[in-house]
C-alpha cells in the first residue's frame, strides 16, 4: 500500500524495457493448476442490497496445512473494526477526516449462522477486539485433513474512503469476508486491524465468488469473471486459483478500458470524466511487462487497476489494486499505479506477514517502482531523482525528529503497531527501503540485485516468505553473505549520514 504521500509536509506543518508478450504466458496455466491442488477453498455468494448493505453465504473447505492436529479454526472478521464500539480502529485521529468526508460513520459484520460439516455450531466471537470467529470442529482435524465450514453473514458498510466502505457511488470491498487466520508457533495469528500499514497475513487459496448487484454499477474483482444481467440486476461469477486474498470494487460512474498482453487481460477502471484512461492503462501494461521480465512471470489471467475514493495513495490485492482518486498529479498517479502493481509480486505471489515484516513487501514494492522508471524512461520520472528525494527527505526527517524528541527510531523491522505513528512507519519502511536497495545496487551491482530478487521470487512464489527466505535468496544469487548489510539497515545501526 502507498501510504507516505505528503507525509513530510504534514509532519512539518504539525510541529519509482518492454518484454515480448509471449514471455508473459509460458506454462502459466499449468503452474496455477499445480499449485492450486489441495488448497483451502472459499465459495462465496453475496448480494448488494444497497450501497451500505450486503448479505452473503460462505462455504470454506479448510485444509489443515499445518503439522499440528487442530480442533478449531480462527477466522478474521475485519469489517468489525469499523463498528462503533471497536477498540482498535483502522484509522487514527489524524486520518479520520479524510476517511470520513461526510462525517463519522460505522460498519460491521454480523455472523448469522455457522455450520461445521452441515451441523450447526456455536457462534464464538473472540480476539483482542472481538474481531475473530472461533469455529470449534467437535472433532480432530489431522494434518492434510479437510473440513467444511458454512458461514452466513451480513455486512453494514461505513460511509468512508477506506478499504471497506462506500462513498459517492463507489463501493470498496477489501478485507470483507471471514478469512482463515494463519497458524504459527502452535497458535492462530489473530493480529487485529491496526491503523498503521497493512496488518494482513494469509496463505494462497482457491476462490469461487458470485455477486449480485444493481446493474448501474461496474465491477472489477480478483480473478476471471462472467456476468449476466436481468431485470436491473447483474450477477457476476468469478473464479481465482491460488490467490492470497479476494477483493472487489464497484462504481456507478466508471469506464473500463482493457488491453490484452498474451493471455493476460489488463483493465483500468476510471471515472467517466477522466481524460487519462488510456494513459493509465498503458503504464499498467508496461509495469506488468517489466516486472514479468525482471522478476518472473505474472501467473494469472487478469489484473485490474481501479480508481476509487481511498484514504491513502493505493492498496494492493491479488489481481486488483486500488488507486486513490485524490492523487494530485499525473506523476503521483503513475508512481502509485506502478507501486501497487509491484505488489502483485511482493505480497500477492510472494507472501509475507505484512504486520510483522512490512518491509518485505513495502520496501520491495517501492524500490521496484524506482527500478521500473529507471528502465522505462519515457514516463518522465527519474530514478536518480526518486533516490535523491528519498535520501534528502529521510535525512531531514531524522534531523527534525531528533530536534523535537532528542532521539529518533530508525528501525525498519518493527511490527506495524510498534511504530509511533504513520510518519515513522512510512519513513522507515518506504523511504529508507529505497535508500537501502539503492545502496545494495551500488555494493553488488544492479545485475546481482536483480538476480537476488528473481531468486527470491522463484523460490518463494505462492508461499509465505520471511527475512530468512530473503537473506537466503540473496546469498545464493550474489554468492555473498549479505546478512550484515541488511541487518544494519533493518536494525537501524547503519548510519545514513549524507547524500552520496
Buried (B, 14 or more C-beta within 10 A) or exposed (E): BBBBBEBBEEBEEEEBEEBEBEEBBBEBEEBBEEBBEEBBBBBBBBBBBEBBEBBBBBBBBBBBBBEEEBEBBBBBBBBBBBBEEBEBBBBEEBBBEBBBBEEEBBBBBBBEEBBBEEEEBEBBEEBEBBBBBBBEBEEEBEEEBEBEBBBBBBBBBBBBBBBBBBBBBBBBBBBBBBBBBBBEEEEBBBBBBBBBBBBBBBBBBBBBBBBBBBBEBBBBBBBBBEEEEEEEEBBBBBBBBBBBBBBBBBBBBBBBBEBEBBBBBBBBBBBEEBEBBEBBBBBBBBBBBBBBBBBBBBBBBBBBBBBBBBBBBBBBBBBBBBBBBBBEEBEBBBBBBBBBBBBBBBBBBBBBBBBBBBBBBBBBBBBBBBBBBBBBEEBEBBBEEBBBEBBEBBBEBBEBBEEEEEEBBBBBBBBBBBBEBBBBBBBBBBBBBBBBBBBBBEEBEBEBBBBBBBBBBEBBBBBBBBBEBBBBBBBBBBEBEBBEBBBBBBEBEBEBEEEE
